[in-house]
Amino acid sequence: MACRYNLTILMPLEHSMDGHPARRRGGFKLLPIILFGLYFVWYWFANQTEVPLTGRSQLVDISREQEMALGLQSYEQILASERVVTQGQLSQQVRDIAVRLIRGVHALDGKADPGFDWEVNVIESPQANAFALPGGKIAVYTGLMSVAQNVDGLAVVMGHEIAHAIARHGAERMAYQKLVQMGSVAAGMSISDMDPRTQQTVMAALGAGTKFGVLLPFSRDHESEADRLGLMFMAAACFDPTEAPRLWERMSAASQGQPPEFASTHPSHQTRIQQLNEWMPEALAIREQHCR
């Protein structure tokens, strides 16, 4: 029996088990991609702002008030589930360092601090870590002391976290995630007529490409920007910026290995050390200017 052809899509018809013609699945719908592309262009240009001090253009679609509210909500939830150290030498030391660093921010650029309600707490934990949430909410884990070792080492890490808040990295990350989600929906609609196996393959490839080609490099860029800004903040606050590469040397020695940089949200320890040394002349000049 000769094949019949559907002249609309120029593909042969297959027959189902009952002998009736059945349309082959396939085809790519361009309209969802076009609509997403138009939305992307509008969204991108309508939500541009500028990172203080670096001047980098960034994508942020929420107000600072919304950002502060989200940060406070998450911060309170975290603190409620952790053991917060409110008394003692370390707690006071961390607060004193935070005050000096924020003064360093103001010394470099009085407009860099958008009026965040700064708060820093120490959390009892063996993790050698710290974090900052949108709106200026910072936490330092007690386990960090074994690697920081001194006040300047703590200032390196805390300056980095303050830089994340100043640069609004959390809000920028949320905006990019929104675009990625909408792009995934548009892609899914565009291939919805393909057979399930092809759809799965395409979406898996798209997910891997987005992760390794967009999201992870984007996260590493944020970390590098926070390293640079944090170095300048600590220099303006009269801490010793030369402690920064030494801290990351200790971090490298204390770590049990890192994933390959292309698969990580953070630059490798060696990359960070190299970058900090490249930025050191600028940091030392800032310290000389502000700490005579």
N, C-alpha and C positions, 0 to 999 in steps of 0.2 A: 504494500500500500504506500503510495507516494506521500511524502511529508507535506503538510499544509503550512503556510507561512502567515504570520501576523505582520502585515505590512507596516503597522504603526511603529513597531520596535525592531523590525527586521531580524527576528529571532525565530527559530523553528519551534513549533508547538510539540510538547510531549503528550503522551496519552496516559491517563490514569489507569488503574487496574480494571475499572469497569468499562474501559474502551472509549470514554469521553475525553475530548481534548483537555489538557491541563496546562496553564500558562507556566513557563519556566520562571523561577524567581531570579531576580537580577536587576541591574540598573542602579544608577546613582542619581539621587535627587539633588540638584544644584541649588534650589531655592533656599533651603535652610542655611546653607553656607553663605549665600549672598546676604541674607537677612542678618546673620550673625556678624558678618564682616562690616555691614553698615552700622550695626549697633556698636561693634568694637571701636570703630573710628570715632563715633560720637562720644562714647564712654571715655575713651582715652583722652581726648582733647578737653572734655568737660570737667575732668577731675585731676588735672595736673597741679602740683604744688612743688615746692622747692625744699630740699634738705638744707637746714641751716649749716653755715660754714663751708660745706663742700660745694653747694650750689647745684647739686645733681637734681634733675627733674624726676619727680616720682608720682606714682598713681595712688591717690588716697580719696576715698569717696564718703568718708564720715567726718563729722565735725570733731574738734578736740573734746568737746563736752561728751559726745557719745563715746569717744575713745576712752576718756577717763572713767566713765561709768562702767564700761566693759572691763577695764583693767581692775577697778575696785571690786567688782563682783567676783572675778576669778581669784583675786588676791585673798579676799575674805574666805572663800571656799578652801583655798590651799592652807591658809594659816589655821583654819578650824580643824584640819585633819593632821596637823603637824605639831611637834613640840617646839614652841617658840621660846627662845632664851631672852628674857627681858631684863635680867640683872647680870652684873659681872663685868669684868674688864673687857672681854671680847665684844660684848654688846655695845658698850660705850665707845670702844675704839672704832667699830664699824660705823656708828652714827657720826663720830667726829670726822672720819674719812669722807663720808657722804657729804657732810656740810662743806668741807674744803673743796671737794670736787665740783659741787654745784656752784660755789663761788668762782671756781676756775672757768666754768661754762660762761658765767656772767662777765668775767674778765675778758674772755675772747670775743664774745658777742652778746650784748645785753638783750638782744631779741631772740636768741637761740632757745631760751627757756620759755615755752609758751604759757607758763603759769601753772604747770603741773603741781598737784598736791603731793609733793615728794614724801615717801615713807620707805624706810629700810628696816628690816628685821633679820635677826639671826635665827636659823632653824637648826635644831640638834639633829645631825645626820652625818654618817660617814662619807657622804658624797663630797668629792672635791669639786664643788660647783656653786653657781649663783645664777640668778635669772632676774630679768626685768619684764614687767608687764606694761601695756599701754597706759599712759597717764602717770608714770613715775613710781610705780610700786616695785620695790626691789627686795630680794631675799638673798642672804648669804648663808651657805651651809657650813657648819663647824668643821667638816672634813676638809674644807679648802685650806685651813691653816697649815696642814702638813706640807702643802705644796707652796703656798704663798710665802710662808716663813717669816715675813716681816711686813711692816706697814706699807712700804712701797709695792710689795707684791700684791697685797690686798687692793691697793689703789689701782693697780693694773686691771684687775678683774672687775672691780666696781666701776671704774671709768668706762670700761667696755660696756657694762650693762646700762649705765646712764646714757651712753651714746645711742644704744638701741632705742631708748625712750625718746631722746631728743630728736633722733632721725625718723621717728614714727614708723619703725620697721614693722611692728605688729599690724598697724592699720594698712600699710602697703601690702603686706603679705595677704591679708584678708581680701583686698581688692583683686589681686592676681588670682587667688583661689576662686573667686567668683567668676572671673573670666574663663578660667580653665573649666569650671563646671558647666558654664553655659556653652562653651565650645564643644564639650563632650556631648551635651544634649543635641546640639546642632548636627554633629557628626553622626550620632545615633539615628537621628531622623533621616539623614541623607542616605544611609545604607540600609534603612528598614525593609526595603524590598529584596535585599540579598538573602541568600540562604543562611540559616543560623550559624553554620560553621564559618562561613566567610565573614559574617558580622563579628563573631567572636575573635577571629584572627585580626581583623582590621582594628577593632577597639583595643585589643591587647597591644598591637603595634603603636597605636596612637597614645595609649597610656604610658608605654615605655619611653616613647619619644618625648612626651611632655615632661615626664619625671627627670630623665637624664639630660634632656636638651634645654629645659626651661626652669623647672622648679628647683632642682639641686644647684645649678650654677647661680640662680637668683639668690638662694639662701647663702651660698658661699660669698657672694658679693656683699650681702648684708653684713656678714661676719667681718669681712675685711674692712668695710667702711666703719664699723663699730670699733675695730682695733685701732684704726687711724685716728678717729675722733677721740676715743678714750685716751690715747697716747697724748694728744694735744691738751685734753682736759687735765690730766694728771701733771703735765708739765706746767700749765698755767697755775695749778694749785700748789706748785713748789714741791711736788714729789719728784723722785729721781726716775726719769723715763728710761734710763739705761737698764732698769730692773725688768722691763717688759720682755725683751728677748731671753733674759736669764730665767724668768718665770716659765716661759714656754719650753725652754730646755728642761726644766724640772718636770713640767707636765709630760713631756715626751718620755723622760726616764721613768716616770711613775705609771704611765699608761701601759696597758697590755696589748698594744697594737691598735692600729686604726684600719678601717676599710680603705680601699683605694680612693683617692681624692674625688674622682669623677662620680663615685657612688655615695659620697658623704655630703651632709648638710654643712659641714665646716671645712675650711682649708686644712691641709695637713699641718702638723706642728712645724715642719721644716719650712713650708711656705709662709707661715705666720712669722717665724723668726726672720726669714729673709726680708719680708715686707717691713717689719718693724725696724730693722736695721737701715733699710732704705729711707724710711721716714724720720729716722733719728736726728739728722741735722736740723730739720724743721722744728722738732720737739725741743731740742736743746736751745735753739734760738728763742723759742717762746719762753722757756724757763729763764733764760738770761734776761729777757725783757721784763718779765713780771716778778722776778724774785731777787732783785738786787738788794 
